[in-house]
């Protein structure tokens, strides 16, 4: 049995350091989990040879096809931009067993306008339009990730949408989706100008609020056929009402902290979920450890700062924090 683990920044083209470091952290965490019970096959962007102990890639497009063909399973992590996640998943699911969401589900979730239309009337979502809205609203690309190119108000260009601004707590929900939907954790998102700078796993909110957020995220996931494996849902909790902002049909950065909060092998849970095995997962509202994930970009290299992973001036660090 072998798994092809592909994360776009780690394995393929160059991305800015502050973006690549999140992908590298996810790859490291999942790779460490998979190798505990199976053979893992992958390759590297040459820039990151010093971080891992296997061969770099000569031509990632060629290598991708080769590895998908030779491995039993694939898990693909890539940006939604330029249809990358969709197109790579489509190639993988034709040649191996896909441990993640289907390309058909990704086709829906990667487009924020299409996803809004799928969710409207079924769960709470902010009012969204292709035209400017009355009152306070944000403008964001229909297809993007990482909070890039989001701004307050103004014209809504082709390829963008307007979305009612919801003031509240920025949260995310990490789930394992299969025949059953298992909530792993409800996380606090740390944002700066809409850009992701870290998380606290689990979030420091009341148990009732946590359950309300998780239940709304589950309802949202149930609306999109083909979501599978690890799925992340972004939520804003405003006046005790959760609003679904995005669904990420792939691994998201909190997956790095989750194994530390619940003492579980997340990669193994993803694999067992494929075979509809019963999953042993702690209750998400009673996790014993709380981990802060900090993404930083500093003037001096963070190599000596005990980072979980670092590249250039960017790092991901993990700290246990008290409830």
C-alpha positions as CSV (number, residue, x, y, z in Angstrom):
1,X,0.0,0.0,0.0
2,X,1.3,3.5,-0.9
3,X,0.0,7.0,-0.6
4,X,1.0,9.8,-3.0
5,X,1.0,13.0,-0.9
6,X,1.1,16.2,-3.0
7,X,1.1,19.7,-1.6
8,X,1.6,22.3,-4.3
9,X,4.2,24.6,-2.6
10,X,6.2,21.7,-1.2
11,X,6.3,19.6,-4.4
12,X,5.8,22.0,-7.3
13,X,6.2,25.6,-8.2
14,X,7.6,28.5,-6.3
15,X,5.2,30.5,-4.2
16,X,5.9,33.5,-2.0
17,X,7.5,32.4,1.3
18,X,4.6,33.7,3.5
19,X,2.2,31.5,1.5
20,X,4.5,28.5,0.9
21,X,5.2,28.1,4.7
22,X,1.6,27.0,5.3
23,X,1.7,24.3,2.7
24,X,5.1,23.1,4.0
25,X,3.6,22.8,7.5
26,X,0.6,20.8,6.2
27,X,2.8,18.5,4.2
28,X,5.2,17.9,7.1
29,X,2.3,17.1,9.5
30,X,0.5,14.7,7.1
31,X,3.7,13.1,5.9
32,X,4.7,12.4,9.5
33,X,1.3,10.8,10.1
34,X,1.2,8.7,7.0
35,X,4.7,7.2,7.4
36,X,3.6,5.7,10.7
37,X,1.4,3.1,8.9
38,X,2.1,3.1,5.2
39,X,4.6,3.9,2.4
40,X,4.5,7.5,1.3
41,X,5.7,8.7,-2.1
42,X,6.3,12.2,-3.0
43,X,8.9,14.6,-4.5
44,X,10.1,18.1,-3.7
45,X,10.5,21.6,-5.0
46,X,14.3,21.9,-5.1
47,X,14.1,24.9,-2.7
48,X,13.0,22.6,0.1
49,X,15.4,19.7,-0.1
50,X,17.0,20.8,3.2
51,X,13.7,20.4,5.0
52,X,12.9,16.8,4.0
53,X,14.9,13.6,3.3
54,X,13.9,12.5,-0.2
55,X,14.6,13.4,-3.8
56,X,13.7,16.7,-5.5
57,X,11.6,16.9,-8.6
58,X,13.0,17.5,-12.1
59,X,9.7,18.3,-13.7
60,X,6.8,18.3,-11.4
61,X,4.1,18.0,-14.1
62,X,5.8,14.8,-15.4
63,X,6.4,13.5,-11.9
64,X,2.8,14.2,-10.8
65,X,1.5,11.8,-13.5
66,X,4.1,9.2,-12.7
67,X,3.4,9.2,-8.9
68,X,-0.4,9.2,-9.3
69,X,-0.1,6.1,-11.6
70,X,2.2,4.1,-9.3
71,X,0.5,4.8,-5.9
72,X,-2.7,3.2,-4.5
73,X,-4.0,6.4,-2.9
74,X,-3.6,10.1,-3.5
75,X,-4.1,13.1,-1.2
76,X,-3.9,16.4,-3.1
77,X,-3.5,19.8,-1.4
78,X,-3.3,22.9,-3.8
79,X,-4.7,26.4,-4.1
80,X,-8.0,26.9,-5.7
81,X,-6.5,29.6,-8.0
82,X,-6.3,28.8,-11.7
83,X,-8.4,25.7,-11.0
84,X,-5.2,24.0,-9.7
85,X,-6.9,22.0,-6.9
86,X,-9.7,20.9,-9.2
87,X,-7.5,19.9,-12.2
88,X,-4.9,18.1,-10.1
89,X,-7.6,16.2,-8.2
90,X,-9.3,15.3,-11.4
91,X,-6.1,13.7,-12.7
92,X,-5.5,11.9,-9.4
93,X,-9.0,10.4,-9.1
94,X,-8.8,8.9,-12.5
95,X,-5.6,6.9,-11.6
96,X,-5.8,6.2,-7.9
97,X,-8.1,6.2,-4.9
98,X,-8.7,9.8,-3.9
99,X,-8.6,10.4,-0.1
100,X,-9.9,13.9,-0.5
101,X,-13.0,15.6,-2.0
102,X,-14.1,14.9,-5.5
103,X,-13.3,17.3,-8.4
104,X,-17.0,17.8,-8.8
105,X,-17.3,19.1,-5.2
106,X,-14.2,21.3,-5.7
107,X,-15.8,22.8,-8.8
108,X,-18.6,24.1,-6.5
109,X,-16.6,25.2,-3.4
110,X,-13.7,26.9,-5.3
111,X,-16.2,29.4,-6.8
112,X,-17.6,31.6,-4.0
113,X,-20.6,32.7,-6.1
114,X,-21.6,29.2,-7.1
115,X,-21.1,28.0,-3.5
116,X,-23.3,30.9,-2.2
117,X,-26.1,29.8,-4.6
118,X,-25.8,26.2,-3.3
119,X,-26.0,27.3,0.3
120,X,-28.5,30.1,0.2
121,X,-31.7,29.2,2.0
122,X,-30.2,26.1,3.6
123,X,-27.7,27.7,6.0
124,X,-26.9,31.2,7.2
125,X,-24.7,32.9,4.6
126,X,-24.0,36.7,4.2
127,X,-25.9,38.4,1.4
128,X,-23.8,38.1,-1.8
129,X,-24.1,39.7,-5.2
130,X,-22.3,40.4,-8.4
131,X,-23.1,44.1,-7.9
132,X,-22.4,46.6,-5.1
133,X,-24.6,46.2,-2.0
134,X,-26.2,48.9,0.2
135,X,-24.4,49.3,3.5
136,X,-21.0,47.8,4.5
137,X,-19.7,45.1,2.2
138,X,-16.5,43.5,1.1
139,X,-15.4,42.7,-2.4
140,X,-13.5,39.4,-3.0
141,X,-12.5,37.3,-6.0
142,X,-14.9,34.5,-6.9
143,X,-11.9,32.1,-7.0
144,X,-9.0,32.7,-4.6
145,X,-7.5,31.5,-1.3
146,X,-5.5,32.9,1.6
147,X,-7.6,36.1,1.9
148,X,-5.8,37.6,-1.1
149,X,-7.3,40.7,-3.0
150,X,-10.2,41.3,-0.5
151,X,-11.2,44.9,0.2
152,X,-14.0,46.9,1.7
153,X,-16.5,48.3,-0.8
154,X,-16.2,49.8,-4.2
155,X,-16.9,48.5,-7.7
156,X,-17.4,44.8,-8.3
157,X,-15.3,43.9,-11.3
158,X,-15.8,40.8,-13.5
159,X,-14.6,37.7,-11.6
160,X,-15.4,39.3,-8.2
161,X,-18.4,39.3,-5.8
162,X,-19.7,41.7,-3.2
163,X,-20.5,40.1,0.2
164,X,-22.3,41.7,3.2
165,X,-19.7,42.4,5.9
166,X,-20.5,40.4,9.0
167,X,-18.8,41.7,12.2
168,X,-18.0,38.9,14.7
169,X,-15.5,36.2,15.7
170,X,-13.6,34.6,12.9
171,X,-13.7,30.8,13.3
172,X,-13.1,27.7,11.3
173,X,-14.4,24.2,11.7
174,X,-12.2,21.2,10.8
175,X,-14.1,18.0,9.8
176,X,-13.6,14.5,8.5
177,X,-16.4,13.9,6.0
178,X,-17.6,10.5,4.8
179,X,-20.8,8.5,5.3
180,X,-20.8,10.3,8.7
181,X,-19.4,13.8,9.4
182,X,-17.0,14.1,12.3
183,X,-16.1,17.4,13.8
184,X,-12.5,17.5,14.8
185,X,-12.3,21.0,16.2
186,X,-13.7,24.5,16.1
187,X,-10.8,26.9,15.7
188,X,-10.2,30.6,16.2
189,X,-8.8,32.3,13.1
190,X,-6.2,35.0,13.5
191,X,-6.5,37.4,10.6
192,X,-4.7,40.6,9.6
193,X,-6.3,42.6,6.8
194,X,-8.3,39.4,5.9
195,X,-5.0,37.4,5.5
196,X,-4.5,34.3,7.6
197,X,-1.8,34.7,10.3
198,X,-2.6,31.8,12.6
199,X,-5.1,29.9,14.7
200,X,-6.0,28.7,18.2
201,X,-7.1,25.1,18.2
202,X,-9.7,24.8,19.7
203,X,-11.2,28.3,19.9
204,X,-11.8,29.9,23.3
205,X,-15.6,30.2,23.1
206,X,-18.4,28.8,25.2
207,X,-19.4,25.2,24.7
208,X,-22.9,26.1,23.5
209,X,-21.5,28.5,20.9
210,X,-19.0,26.0,19.8
211,X,-21.7,23.4,19.2
212,X,-23.9,25.9,17.3
213,X,-21.0,26.8,15.0
214,X,-20.1,23.1,14.4
215,X,-23.7,22.2,13.7
216,X,-24.1,24.9,11.1
217,X,-20.8,23.9,9.4
218,X,-22.0,20.3,9.2
219,X,-25.3,21.5,7.6
220,X,-23.2,23.4,5.0
221,X,-21.1,20.4,4.2
222,X,-24.2,18.3,3.7
223,X,-25.3,20.7,1.0
224,X,-22.3,19.9,-1.3
225,X,-22.2,16.5,-2.8
226,X,-18.8,14.9,-3.1
227,X,-17.1,16.6,-0.1
228,X,-14.9,13.9,1.5
229,X,-12.0,13.5,3.8
230,X,-10.6,16.5,5.6
231,X,-12.7,19.6,5.0
232,X,-12.4,23.1,6.5
233,X,-15.3,25.5,6.9
234,X,-14.8,29.3,7.6
235,X,-17.4,30.8,9.8
236,X,-18.1,34.2,11.4
237,X,-20.0,34.1,14.7
238,X,-22.0,37.3,15.0
239,X,-24.5,37.8,17.9
240,X,-24.6,34.0,18.6
241,X,-25.5,33.4,14.9
242,X,-22.9,31.6,12.8
243,X,-22.5,32.6,9.1
244,X,-20.8,30.3,6.6
245,X,-18.2,32.2,4.7
246,X,-16.3,29.5,2.8
247,X,-15.9,25.8,2.4
248,X,-12.4,24.5,1.7
249,X,-12.5,21.1,0.1
250,X,-9.0,20.2,1.1
251,X,-6.6,20.2,4.1
252,X,-6.3,23.6,5.8
253,X,-3.6,24.9,8.1
254,X,-5.2,24.0,11.5
255,X,-4.6,20.3,10.5
256,X,-1.0,20.9,11.7
257,X,-2.2,21.6,15.3
258,X,-5.1,19.0,15.4
259,X,-2.9,15.9,16.1
260,X,-1.5,17.7,19.2
261,X,-5.0,18.6,20.5
262,X,-6.6,15.2,20.3
263,X,-3.6,12.8,20.4
264,X,-4.8,11.3,17.1
265,X,-3.0,10.5,13.8
266,X,-5.0,12.7,11.4
267,X,-3.5,11.0,8.4
268,X,-4.7,7.7,9.7
269,X,-8.2,9.1,10.3
270,X,-8.3,10.3,6.7
271,X,-7.3,6.8,5.5
272,X,-9.7,4.9,7.7
273,X,-12.5,7.3,6.6
274,X,-12.0,6.1,3.1
275,X,-12.8,2.6,4.1
276,X,-15.8,3.6,6.2
277,X,-14.0,2.4,9.4
278,X,-15.3,3.6,12.7
279,X,-13.3,6.6,13.8
280,X,-12.3,7.2,17.4
281,X,-12.3,11.0,17.8
282,X,-12.5,12.9,21.0
283,X,-15.4,15.2,21.5
284,X,-14.4,18.5,19.9
285,X,-15.9,20.6,22.8
286,X,-13.8,18.7,25.4
287,X,-10.3,18.7,23.9
288,X,-7.7,18.6,26.6
289,X,-4.9,20.6,24.9
290,X,-5.1,23.9,23.2
291,X,-2.5,24.9,20.6
292,X,-1.8,28.3,19.1
293,X,-0.4,28.2,15.6
294,X,1.5,31.4,14.7
295,X,2.4,32.3,11.2
296,X,5.1,35.0,11.1
297,X,7.2,36.9,8.6
298,X,10.2,38.6,10.3
299,X,13.3,40.5,9.2
300,X,15.6,37.9,10.7
301,X,15.6,34.3,9.8
302,X,13.4,32.2,12.2
303,X,15.6,29.1,11.9
304,X,16.8,29.4,15.5
305,X,13.4,30.1,16.9
306,X,12.3,26.5,17.3
307,X,9.8,26.9,14.5
308,X,7.7,23.9,13.5
309,X,8.9,24.8,10.0
310,X,10.5,27.8,8.4
311,X,11.4,29.0,4.9
312,X,13.4,32.1,4.4
313,X,11.9,34.7,6.8
314,X,8.6,33.0,7.2
315,X,7.8,30.4,9.9
316,X,5.0,28.4,11.5
317,X,5.3,28.0,15.3
318,X,3.2,25.9,17.6
319,X,2.6,26.8,21.3
320,X,0.5,25.1,23.9
321,X,-1.7,27.7,25.6
322,X,-4.0,27.6,28.7
323,X,-7.7,27.5,28.5
